[in-house]
Amino acid sequence: MSAQSAPLLLLLGLPFMQRALLAGLLSGALGGLLGSVAVLRQLSFFSDALGHSALLGITLGVLLGLDPTLVLVPFAVLFALLVNALVQRSRLSADALLNIIYSSSLAIAVLVLSRFPRAGGGLQQLLFGDILGVGWLDLALMAAMLVVTVIGLVLNRRAQILLCVDEPLARSRGIAVDRQRLLFVVALAVVVALSIKAVGVLLISAFVVIPASAARLLARSFSGYQLLASGLGALGAVLGLLASAAFNLPSGPSVVLVQLLGFLLAVLLSACGRSGLAATAGWPGRDG
Amino acid sequence: MGETILEVSHLSVRRGGQPVVEDVSFALSAETDTALVGPNGAGKSTLVQALLGLIPRQGGSVRLLGQELGPRGQLPAAVRDQIAYLPQLFAPTGPLPLTVAEFVALGGVPWRQRRQAVARALALCGCQGLERRLLSELSSGQLKRVLLAFCVVRPRRMLVLDEAQAGLDAQAAEQFHNLLFDLRRSQGWTILQVSHDLDMVRRSCDRVLCLNRRLRCQGAPAQALTPPQLERLYGKGFVPYAHHHHTVQP
């Protein structure tokens, strides 16, 4: 046993570290799963805007003297619905509008928090996450959300895939495009809100975008793509946390860095034409 | 005269406050092949999207297979399942991790029958061997044929194509057209297709609808596509170019 692995094993025995690993597993899997759809439907910037605006929700919680976790979920859902309605109606492009919204939200939140030094003291944790501070309630909510997300994606699989392929084609098959988009945006908002504590405002979109982008380069079927995105998200989070514990690094950035390495590996494998490596649970079988 | 599959009455559609389709009325009989022709911006794509309920209409009524299309494009699922639509611009951007077999199965087949139905549809459309290829790896011609397999994976009665041959080279367009012709006969489809290929329309279609915001003329291609009618439709000096889906306005 090396000098470095002994304290790591000791750390793994501590409840806060076990909760952190579980949180990483759940938030990574959730981010990858929803990211698999968000990336194909070009909604990844939406998760970024939601993440940044979450700070405004936390600020609201601080001003009202409420637990930020309780405020964040309803705030994120309302914010997502509002932004979705704006994007649908605006003549501006979605990315420009989202940029305006998220930078303004961030600016307002930081300015307000700066007036409340006690509340704003944890700004660093809010921005980059404090996965070691995740409690059992957070974990239970994340686990419940993972179950809901999997059920939702299975039940709406055909609609979600057709929307990823071609919206007019999906409409022609009777898919309620607006309702599907709304459902997805609300799910994304809830996941972002639940993961903010662990991942941080600035890094949450990486959890959504990076594993899904890596899986997109490697997968050879849609089912394989979603499983791979989810698996890469969870694996990246766990490996990142272990690296963070082993080398005494901040947890959120460590996870994102591991995910980035995974993405670069996917680029390499894809470029080498080795994408078949990632074929997991791909239908149809050999008989086609 | 066969059964009426589609009945459009005084249909009007506005986009951005501007009238794009005005007071259009026509009906399609079962197992006929009708072309919708007209210059760019004439409202052809808007018309087909409105009569399928994909975009809202501002006036008029549409009956598909005897069912009235709701004001917001609602149609009973049993009726919608019998109609297939091939959009104008169908080309996945970037890597799309979806196999041909997965995509064709989304055309609407029960889970247990999907393998047989997909294999049959791909065979009908000459796409054997493409099952495990990704959609984003296909050529334009293959993509169009796979889209047809998506349509044929379950029985349909009507097929609506919006410039299906756009983006295909001469040989691929000819192959696609022949495949469509064979499928129409074997499947008993009623076809409404937006086309710029007047040569093909003359050769294959039973009827043509000439649109330039309003219906300017309709009838058998030989009668409707006369030089004076074409000049009225496309503008003075129009010369039909007898080659694939291109027409030239000098």
Contacts between the chains, C-beta under 8 A, distances in Angstrom:
chain1	res1	chain2	res2	distance
A	40	B	96	7.0
A	158	B	106	5.5
A	161	B	98	6.6
A	161	B	102	7.5
A	161	B	103	8.0
A	161	B	106	6.1
A	162	B	106	5.8
A	164	B	96	7.2
A	164	B	98	7.5
A	165	B	92	6.4
A	165	B	96	7.0
A	165	B	98	6.6
A	165	B	103	6.8
A	165	B	106	7.9
A	165	B	135	7.2
A	166	B	87	6.1
A	166	B	90	5.6
A	166	B	92	7.7
A	168	B	49	7.2
A	168	B	54	6.0
A	168	B	85	7.5
A	168	B	87	4.5
A	169	B	85	7.0
A	169	B	87	5.5
A	169	B	90	6.8
A	171	B	54	4.7
A	171	B	73	8.0
A	172	B	52	5.8
A	172	B	54	6.1
A	172	B	80	8.0
A	172	B	83	7.8
A	172	B	84	7.6
A	172	B	85	3.7
A	172	B	87	7.5
A	173	B	80	7.2
A	173	B	106	7.8
A	173	B	107	8.0
A	173	B	108	6.9
A	174	B	75	7.1
A	174	B	77	5.9
A	174	B	80	4.6
A	215	B	97	7.4
A	216	B	94	7.6
A	216	B	95	5.4
A	216	B	97	5.9
A	217	B	95	6.2
A	219	B	97	3.9
A	220	B	97	6.9
A	220	B	99	7.0
A	220	B	132	7.2
A	220	B	134	6.8
A	221	B	97	6.5
A	221	B	98	7.3
A	221	B	99	5.1
A	221	B	102	6.1
A	222	B	97	5.8
A	222	B	98	4.8
A	222	B	99	7.5
A	222	B	102	5.3
A	223	B	102	7.7
A	224	B	97	7.0
A	225	B	97	3.8
A	225	B	98	8.0
A	270	B	95	8.0
A	282	B	99	7.1
A	282	B	132	7.8
A	283	B	99	7.7
A	283	B	101	7.1
A	283	B	102	6.4
A	284	B	99	7.3
A	284	B	101	4.6
A	284	B	102	7.8
A	284	B	115	6.3
A	284	B	118	7.4
A	284	B	131	5.9
A	284	B	132	7.0
A	287	B	115	7.6
A	288	B	101	6.4
A	288	B	115	7.6
A	288	B	119	6.5
A	288	B	131	3.9
A	288	B	132	6.7
